[in-house]
Amino acid sequence: MIDLDGSSPNVRRTTTHSWDTPGTWFATALVHPHVDGHVTAASRRLPNLASVRVVVS
């Protein structure tokens, strides 16, 4: 998990992963931005889930 301090309005993350076993795999990212940019807020957070299917043959 990566915690951000809220000092930047934009964030770009890059990562690399490889699978050695054939099959269908899912890579998923979950972020919780806040409507007003308050990183410590407990309410009004907007969960955003993104995933991608990876087929290894």
Biotite code that builds the C-alpha atoms (Angstrom):
import biotite.structure as struc

atoms = struc.array([
    struc.Atom([0.000, 0.000, 0.000], chain_id="A", res_id=1, res_name="MET", atom_name="CA", element="C"),
    struc.Atom([1.184, 3.525, -0.807], chain_id="A", res_id=2, res_name="ILE", atom_name="CA", element="C"),
    struc.Atom([0.156, 6.480, 1.369], chain_id="A", res_id=3, res_name="ASP", atom_name="CA", element="C"),
    struc.Atom([0.228, 9.934, -0.191], chain_id="A", res_id=4, res_name="LEU", atom_name="CA", element="C"),
    struc.Atom([0.455, 13.237, 1.660], chain_id="A", res_id=5, res_name="ASP", atom_name="CA", element="C"),
    struc.Atom([-1.953, 15.152, -0.604], chain_id="A", res_id=6, res_name="GLY", atom_name="CA", element="C"),
    struc.Atom([0.610, 17.781, -1.639], chain_id="A", res_id=7, res_name="SER", atom_name="CA", element="C"),
    struc.Atom([0.122, 17.075, -5.363], chain_id="A", res_id=8, res_name="SER", atom_name="CA", element="C"),
    struc.Atom([-3.186, 17.221, -7.281], chain_id="A", res_id=9, res_name="PRO", atom_name="CA", element="C"),
    struc.Atom([-1.973, 14.473, -9.650], chain_id="A", res_id=10, res_name="ASN", atom_name="CA", element="C"),
    struc.Atom([-0.283, 11.154, -9.035], chain_id="A", res_id=11, res_name="VAL", atom_name="CA", element="C"),
    struc.Atom([1.259, 8.751, -11.503], chain_id="A", res_id=12, res_name="ARG", atom_name="CA", element="C"),
    struc.Atom([2.440, 5.311, -10.399], chain_id="A", res_id=13, res_name="ARG", atom_name="CA", element="C"),
    struc.Atom([4.182, 2.701, -12.516], chain_id="A", res_id=14, res_name="THR", atom_name="CA", element="C"),
    struc.Atom([4.887, -0.859, -11.545], chain_id="A", res_id=15, res_name="THR", atom_name="CA", element="C"),
    struc.Atom([5.959, -4.040, -13.287], chain_id="A", res_id=16, res_name="THR", atom_name="CA", element="C"),
    struc.Atom([5.000, -7.595, -12.487], chain_id="A", res_id=17, res_name="HIS", atom_name="CA", element="C"),
    struc.Atom([5.412, -10.915, -14.265], chain_id="A", res_id=18, res_name="SER", atom_name="CA", element="C"),
    struc.Atom([3.632, -14.253, -13.944], chain_id="A", res_id=19, res_name="TRP", atom_name="CA", element="C"),
    struc.Atom([5.528, -17.510, -14.466], chain_id="A", res_id=20, res_name="ASP", atom_name="CA", element="C"),
    struc.Atom([2.472, -19.772, -14.438], chain_id="A", res_id=21, res_name="THR", atom_name="CA", element="C"),
    struc.Atom([0.076, -19.887, -17.410], chain_id="A", res_id=22, res_name="PRO", atom_name="CA", element="C"),
    struc.Atom([-3.481, -18.807, -16.670], chain_id="A", res_id=23, res_name="GLY", atom_name="CA", element="C"),
    struc.Atom([-5.711, -15.780, -16.333], chain_id="A", res_id=24, res_name="THR", atom_name="CA", element="C"),
    struc.Atom([-4.617, -13.257, -13.717], chain_id="A", res_id=25, res_name="TRP", atom_name="CA", element="C"),
    struc.Atom([-6.116, -9.992, -12.512], chain_id="A", res_id=26, res_name="PHE", atom_name="CA", element="C"),
    struc.Atom([-4.096, -6.970, -11.411], chain_id="A", res_id=27, res_name="ALA", atom_name="CA", element="C"),
    struc.Atom([-6.166, -4.556, -9.310], chain_id="A", res_id=28, res_name="THR", atom_name="CA", element="C"),
    struc.Atom([-5.693, -1.101, -7.814], chain_id="A", res_id=29, res_name="ALA", atom_name="CA", element="C"),
    struc.Atom([-7.969, 0.531, -5.229], chain_id="A", res_id=30, res_name="LEU", atom_name="CA", element="C"),
    struc.Atom([-7.684, 4.225, -4.411], chain_id="A", res_id=31, res_name="VAL", atom_name="CA", element="C"),
    struc.Atom([-9.763, 6.445, -2.107], chain_id="A", res_id=32, res_name="HIS", atom_name="CA", element="C"),
    struc.Atom([-9.502, 10.078, -3.182], chain_id="A", res_id=33, res_name="PRO", atom_name="CA", element="C"),
    struc.Atom([-11.463, 12.705, -1.279], chain_id="A", res_id=34, res_name="HIS", atom_name="CA", element="C"),
    struc.Atom([-13.836, 15.218, -2.831], chain_id="A", res_id=35, res_name="VAL", atom_name="CA", element="C"),
    struc.Atom([-11.935, 18.184, -1.377], chain_id="A", res_id=36, res_name="ASP", atom_name="CA", element="C"),
    struc.Atom([-8.457, 16.602, -1.301], chain_id="A", res_id=37, res_name="GLY", atom_name="CA", element="C"),
    struc.Atom([-8.331, 15.963, 2.458], chain_id="A", res_id=38, res_name="HIS", atom_name="CA", element="C"),
    struc.Atom([-6.113, 12.874, 2.788], chain_id="A", res_id=39, res_name="VAL", atom_name="CA", element="C"),
    struc.Atom([-6.992, 12.263, 6.465], chain_id="A", res_id=40, res_name="THR", atom_name="CA", element="C"),
    struc.Atom([-10.775, 12.610, 6.050], chain_id="A", res_id=41, res_name="ALA", atom_name="CA", element="C"),
    struc.Atom([-12.906, 9.647, 7.141], chain_id="A", res_id=42, res_name="ALA", atom_name="CA", element="C"),
    struc.Atom([-16.010, 10.666, 5.186], chain_id="A", res_id=43, res_name="SER", atom_name="CA", element="C"),
    struc.Atom([-16.784, 11.762, 1.602], chain_id="A", res_id=44, res_name="ARG", atom_name="CA", element="C"),
    struc.Atom([-14.097, 9.483, 0.205], chain_id="A", res_id=45, res_name="ARG", atom_name="CA", element="C"),
    struc.Atom([-14.683, 8.149, -3.321], chain_id="A", res_id=46, res_name="LEU", atom_name="CA", element="C"),
    struc.Atom([-13.469, 4.556, -3.790], chain_id="A", res_id=47, res_name="PRO", atom_name="CA", element="C"),
    struc.Atom([-12.118, 3.901, -7.281], chain_id="A", res_id=48, res_name="ASN", atom_name="CA", element="C"),
    struc.Atom([-11.362, 0.316, -8.250], chain_id="A", res_id=49, res_name="LEU", atom_name="CA", element="C"),
    struc.Atom([-9.520, -0.487, -11.463], chain_id="A", res_id=50, res_name="ALA", atom_name="CA", element="C"),
    struc.Atom([-8.422, -3.886, -12.698], chain_id="A", res_id=51, res_name="SER", atom_name="CA", element="C"),
    struc.Atom([-6.975, -5.479, -15.772], chain_id="A", res_id=52, res_name="VAL", atom_name="CA", element="C"),
    struc.Atom([-7.131, -9.086, -16.933], chain_id="A", res_id=53, res_name="ARG", atom_name="CA", element="C"),
    struc.Atom([-3.828, -10.639, -17.954], chain_id="A", res_id=54, res_name="VAL", atom_name="CA", element="C"),
    struc.Atom([-3.762, -13.901, -19.929], chain_id="A", res_id=55, res_name="VAL", atom_name="CA", element="C"),
    struc.Atom([-0.464, -15.812, -19.689], chain_id="A", res_id=56, res_name="VAL", atom_name="CA", element="C"),
    struc.Atom([-0.021, -18.664, -22.136], chain_id="A", res_id=57, res_name="SER", atom_name="CA", element="C"),
])
